[in-house]
Amino acid sequence: MALIESGRDASIFKYRKSVDRVRTLKTGVTCLMGGLGLFVGYLMQVLTGIPEEVAYTASILLFVGVGLVGFYLYALKLPQETAEMV
């Protein structure tokens, strides 16, 4: 009722939902790649004997960076109205 009284329509909820989807995807890709970086860091440390700090730090930063660049390239292909919300 408050929307009708203030002269607004329900489209304000649509915009927020799209923003949340894009942000959720970005967060999910970042977390997924961070987890993959942890796993690869563990493998690097166990199999090659690289010091633990170096293996974990390097692999996490590398994989999260790759995930963010991949998300950016994906976001370029989104429709213009959705891409503005990123």
Backbone bond lengths (Angstrom), bond angles and torsions (degrees), N, CA, C in turn:
res aa  C-N    CA-C-N  psi(-1)  N-CA   C-N-CA  omega(-1)  CA-C   N-CA-C  phi
1 M - - - 1.445 - - 1.527 110.28 -
2 A 1.318 116.73 -34.53 1.461 119.44 -178.42 1.526 110.79 -64.25
3 L 1.337 117.37 -33.92 1.468 120.05 177.82 1.516 111.30 -63.98
4 I 1.310 116.67 -44.02 1.459 120.98 -179.00 1.525 110.09 -65.63
5 E 1.317 117.25 -42.41 1.462 120.66 -179.22 1.518 112.51 -65.42
6 S 1.341 117.42 -33.56 1.464 119.48 -179.65 1.523 112.79 -89.28
7 G 1.330 117.83 -1.23 1.455 121.27 176.55 1.515 114.51 82.53
8 R 1.304 118.33 18.49 1.463 121.81 179.47 1.523 110.07 -101.47
9 D 1.335 114.56 164.07 1.460 118.45 174.50 1.530 108.47 -116.93
10 A 1.300 116.57 -178.39 1.466 121.53 -174.54 1.522 113.34 -80.41
11 S 1.324 119.21 3.12 1.462 120.87 -178.39 1.529 112.18 -68.12
12 I 1.312 118.98 -18.60 1.463 119.96 178.92 1.523 111.07 -65.17
13 F 1.323 118.27 -26.34 1.454 121.03 179.17 1.520 111.45 -78.18
14 K 1.301 118.50 -28.77 1.460 122.62 178.06 1.524 111.13 -64.13
15 Y 1.296 117.53 -45.57 1.467 122.56 -178.36 1.529 110.62 -59.97
16 R 1.294 117.38 -47.10 1.459 121.41 -178.72 1.522 111.21 -63.81
17 K 1.315 117.27 -36.33 1.465 120.82 179.80 1.527 110.52 -64.33
18 S 1.331 118.00 -40.22 1.458 121.30 178.35 1.517 111.21 -65.92
19 V 1.313 117.11 -40.72 1.453 120.59 179.17 1.521 109.80 -61.96
20 D 1.306 116.97 -43.57 1.455 120.47 -179.19 1.523 111.52 -64.11
21 R 1.322 117.86 -36.16 1.475 119.86 178.78 1.520 111.75 -64.22
22 V 1.312 116.85 -44.19 1.459 120.46 -178.51 1.525 110.10 -67.51
23 R 1.311 117.02 -43.82 1.468 119.87 179.02 1.517 111.38 -66.04
24 T 1.307 116.73 -37.83 1.453 120.23 178.60 1.523 110.57 -65.11
25 L 1.311 116.69 -40.81 1.461 120.09 177.11 1.520 110.97 -62.62
26 K 1.321 117.08 -43.53 1.464 121.21 179.26 1.527 111.02 -62.32
27 T 1.318 116.96 -43.85 1.461 120.97 178.75 1.521 110.74 -65.17
28 G 1.324 117.04 -41.40 1.455 121.01 179.53 1.517 112.48 -63.68
29 V 1.316 116.88 -43.09 1.467 120.39 179.05 1.523 109.88 -64.61
30 T 1.326 116.69 -41.38 1.461 120.36 -179.94 1.532 111.10 -63.51
31 C 1.317 116.84 -45.78 1.474 120.41 -179.99 1.528 111.36 -66.30
32 L 1.313 116.96 -41.37 1.457 120.86 179.19 1.527 111.23 -61.93
33 M 1.309 116.33 -45.67 1.459 119.36 -179.79 1.531 111.25 -70.28
34 G 1.334 117.67 -32.23 1.463 120.03 174.82 1.514 111.41 -63.99
35 G 1.320 116.64 -41.40 1.462 120.84 176.96 1.516 111.83 -65.03
36 L 1.315 115.93 -40.87 1.461 119.66 176.72 1.524 110.15 -64.26
37 G 1.326 117.04 -37.46 1.465 121.29 176.31 1.515 112.04 -63.36
38 L 1.329 116.83 -38.58 1.468 120.26 176.13 1.520 111.19 -61.93
39 F 1.319 115.34 -44.42 1.463 119.91 -179.71 1.526 111.54 -64.11
40 V 1.312 116.38 -45.08 1.471 120.14 179.52 1.534 110.05 -65.99
41 G 1.331 116.68 -37.92 1.466 119.68 176.58 1.512 111.88 -61.38
42 Y 1.328 115.81 -40.89 1.465 120.26 176.82 1.527 110.40 -61.99
43 L 1.334 116.08 -45.92 1.468 119.50 179.15 1.526 111.36 -62.40
44 M 1.327 116.97 -40.77 1.464 120.02 178.68 1.529 110.98 -62.55
45 Q 1.312 116.34 -40.50 1.455 120.73 -177.81 1.523 111.21 -69.68
46 V 1.326 117.08 -41.53 1.467 121.00 -176.92 1.530 111.50 -75.79
47 L 1.319 117.17 -45.56 1.465 120.45 -172.95 1.523 113.96 -80.72
48 T 1.327 117.16 -35.11 1.467 118.50 -174.59 1.518 113.48 -107.72
49 G 1.324 117.83 -13.80 1.461 119.79 179.69 1.516 114.00 80.07
50 I 1.316 117.77 13.03 1.467 120.93 175.54 1.525 107.74 -63.10
51 P 1.325 118.35 142.06 1.471 119.56 178.39 1.533 111.80 -54.27
52 E 1.310 115.35 143.24 1.458 122.39 -173.40 1.534 112.34 -56.53
53 E 1.329 117.37 -44.89 1.462 121.23 -177.16 1.525 111.52 -62.24
54 V 1.304 115.64 -41.20 1.468 120.70 -178.88 1.522 110.79 -69.66
55 A 1.307 116.74 -45.59 1.464 120.97 -176.40 1.524 111.41 -62.59
56 Y 1.324 116.86 -49.47 1.461 120.04 -177.77 1.524 111.70 -67.60
57 T 1.327 116.73 -47.31 1.463 120.17 -177.35 1.522 111.53 -61.70
58 A 1.313 116.19 -48.04 1.466 119.87 -177.37 1.520 111.78 -64.35
59 S 1.310 117.05 -45.10 1.461 118.81 -176.29 1.529 111.96 -70.85
60 I 1.329 118.01 -38.19 1.465 119.67 178.67 1.525 110.05 -64.30
61 L 1.333 116.95 -48.74 1.467 119.48 -179.61 1.529 111.79 -62.18
62 L 1.322 116.67 -40.58 1.459 120.42 179.52 1.524 111.53 -63.44
63 F 1.323 117.38 -48.75 1.455 120.15 -176.03 1.533 112.30 -70.85
64 V 1.325 118.01 -38.09 1.468 119.70 176.88 1.526 109.54 -65.35
65 G 1.313 117.25 -40.43 1.465 120.41 176.97 1.516 111.98 -62.01
66 V 1.315 117.01 -43.22 1.468 120.72 177.69 1.525 110.34 -63.44
67 G 1.328 117.06 -39.75 1.460 120.66 178.45 1.517 112.24 -64.09
68 L 1.323 117.58 -41.78 1.464 120.53 179.36 1.527 111.96 -68.90
69 V 1.321 117.27 -38.41 1.465 119.79 176.16 1.528 110.00 -65.91
70 G 1.334 117.10 -40.86 1.462 120.41 176.61 1.516 111.91 -62.17
71 F 1.323 117.30 -41.07 1.459 120.37 177.12 1.522 110.78 -64.44
72 Y 1.318 117.08 -40.31 1.463 120.53 178.55 1.524 111.05 -61.32
73 L 1.310 116.34 -44.17 1.466 119.57 178.52 1.526 111.33 -64.81
74 Y 1.328 116.72 -36.46 1.461 120.63 175.72 1.528 110.81 -66.60
75 A 1.332 116.51 -40.39 1.467 120.68 -178.55 1.522 111.59 -66.52
76 L 1.322 117.76 -26.78 1.465 119.98 177.05 1.525 111.84 -64.71
77 K 1.330 117.01 -27.38 1.453 121.42 -177.87 1.519 113.12 -87.96
78 L 1.351 117.54 -7.01 1.457 120.83 179.07 1.521 110.19 -69.99
79 P 1.335 118.05 155.80 1.464 119.90 174.88 1.531 110.34 -57.53
80 Q 1.313 116.63 152.23 1.460 121.99 -173.23 1.526 112.87 -55.93
81 E 1.332 117.88 -42.35 1.464 120.23 -177.39 1.520 111.76 -66.23
82 T 1.316 118.04 -33.94 1.459 121.23 177.89 1.524 110.54 -77.26
83 A 1.323 117.59 -36.86 1.462 121.61 -178.18 1.531 111.28 -66.48
84 E 1.333 118.52 -29.07 1.451 121.24 178.14 1.510 111.81 -67.26
85 M 1.318 117.27 -21.63 1.454 121.85 -176.93 1.528 112.27 -83.62
86 V 1.337 118.51 -9.20 1.467 121.36 -175.83 1.515 110.02 -69.77
